[in-house]
Amino acid sequence: MSTPPVFDAAFAAQFTELLRWRRDVRRFRRDPVPDELIEGLIAQTQLSPSVGHSQPWRWMAVDDPRQREAVQASFSRCNAEALSAYEGERAALYARLKLEGLREAPVQFAVFCDHGTDRGHGLGRQTMPEMLDYSVVAAITQFWLAARVAGLGVGWVSILEPAEICAALEAPPAWKLIAYLCIGWAEDECDTPELIREGWDTA
Ligand SMILES: Cc1cc2nc3c(=O)[nH]c(=O)nc-3n(C[C@H](O)[C@H](O)[C@H](O)COP(=O)(O)O)c2cc1C
């Protein structure tokens, strides 16, 4: 057994800063990100909690330009539909928002939940099967924080049609799309969410 660490007050203060400065990033510099850095983040994410220790997350790197184009096309269509659901001032404001970094982000991942996994032997999800999906969300949150510690920004894009993304990425039928992540160096850093700065939401 190893000795548990003691997280001192300085670390606790820094951890609070990390939570304050973890932002959803949509504006990325195009500079490349070293593969080893991403591999290290995925390894850290492997430490995330999961129902029954099922570890159902599946990370698929999206590098192929044709696949990225398919994701951009899905976003454009879904975003236009989303815009049409708003009216007046709210529609004008929505139209001004930047809600993805799909063209700029050097690293992109589709994150799936493997509904076909036997790991965990069903523990904890017999009455609440959605716990498998929630485990993937928990892992993504951990990845987001680990990325910010490494100085990287992450943007979660959900304005997509999952069936289109799964088809474009040829995901196995048992995999459910949980998130599409844009990752890279942020153009600028801020401790206030962009949707608050843009007036979409009030603090
Ligand atoms: C499940 C989930 C889906 C999201 N989808 C989008 C999205 O499609 N586009 C976007 O711009 N932001 C998206 N976000 C980011 C949120 O808008 C953002 O987290 C929120 O405005 C608070 O800002 P912050 O992350 O900088 O604190 C998503 C966040 C979560 C957790």
The ligand as an SDF file (V2000), in Angstrom:
LIG
                    3D

 31 33  0  0  0  0  0  0  0  0999 V2000
  -22.8100   18.5100  -21.8980 C   0  0  0  0  0  0  0  0  0  0  0  0
  -22.2780   19.8140  -22.4260 C   0  0  0  0  0  0  0  0  0  0  0  0
  -22.5090   20.1680  -23.7500 C   0  0  0  0  0  0  0  0  0  0  0  0
  -22.0400   21.3960  -24.2530 C   0  0  0  0  0  0  0  0  0  0  0  0
  -22.2330   21.7200  -25.5740 N   0  0  0  0  0  0  0  0  0  0  0  0
  -21.7630   22.9090  -26.0430 C   0  0  0  0  0  0  0  0  0  0  0  0
  -21.8900   23.2700  -27.4170 C   0  0  0  0  0  0  0  0  0  0  0  0
  -22.4120   22.5360  -28.2520 O   0  0  0  0  0  0  0  0  0  0  0  0
  -21.3940   24.4510  -27.8190 N   0  0  0  0  0  0  0  0  0  0  0  0
  -20.7970   25.3240  -26.9310 C   0  0  0  0  0  0  0  0  0  0  0  0
  -20.3650   26.4050  -27.3420 O   0  0  0  0  0  0  0  0  0  0  0  0
  -20.6430   24.9870  -25.6330 N   0  0  0  0  0  0  0  0  0  0  0  0
  -21.0990   23.8170  -25.1800 C   0  0  0  0  0  0  0  0  0  0  0  0
  -20.9020   23.4650  -23.8720 N   0  0  0  0  0  0  0  0  0  0  0  0
  -20.1870   24.4130  -22.9820 C   0  0  0  0  0  0  0  0  0  0  0  0
  -21.1480   25.1920  -22.1130 C   0  0  0  0  0  0  0  0  0  0  0  0
  -21.8130   26.1690  -22.8630 O   0  0  0  0  0  0  0  0  0  0  0  0
  -20.3020   25.8190  -21.0090 C   0  0  0  0  0  0  0  0  0  0  0  0
  -19.7780   24.8100  -20.2090 O   0  0  0  0  0  0  0  0  0  0  0  0
  -21.1100   26.7890  -20.1580 C   0  0  0  0  0  0  0  0  0  0  0  0
  -21.5320   27.8830  -20.9170 O   0  0  0  0  0  0  0  0  0  0  0  0
  -20.2890   27.3050  -18.9660 C   0  0  0  0  0  0  0  0  0  0  0  0
  -19.0700   27.8430  -19.4320 O   0  0  0  0  0  0  0  0  0  0  0  0
  -17.6720   27.2970  -18.9320 P   0  0  0  0  0  0  0  0  0  0  0  0
  -17.5470   25.8510  -19.3490 O   0  0  0  0  0  0  0  0  0  0  0  0
  -16.6430   28.1620  -19.5980 O   0  0  0  0  0  0  0  0  0  0  0  0
  -17.6790   27.4040  -17.4540 O   0  0  0  0  0  0  0  0  0  0  0  0
  -21.3430   22.2660  -23.3850 C   0  0  0  0  0  0  0  0  0  0  0  0
  -21.1000   21.8890  -22.0540 C   0  0  0  0  0  0  0  0  0  0  0  0
  -21.5520   20.6830  -21.5850 C   0  0  0  0  0  0  0  0  0  0  0  0
  -21.2570   20.2880  -20.1640 C   0  0  0  0  0  0  0  0  0  0  0  0
  1  2  1  0
  2  3  1  0
  2 30  2  0
  3  4  2  0
  4  5  1  0
  4 28  1  0
  5  6  2  0
  6  7  1  0
  6 13  1  0
  7  8  2  0
  7  9  1  0
  9 10  1  0
 10 11  2  0
 10 12  1  0
 12 13  2  0
 13 14  1  0
 14 15  1  0
 14 28  1  0
 15 16  1  0
 16 17  1  0
 16 18  1  0
 18 19  1  0
 18 20  1  0
 20 21  1  0
 20 22  1  0
 22 23  1  0
 23 24  1  0
 24 25  2  0
 24 26  1  0
 24 27  1  0
 28 29  2  0
 29 30  1  0
 30 31  1  0
M  END
$$$$
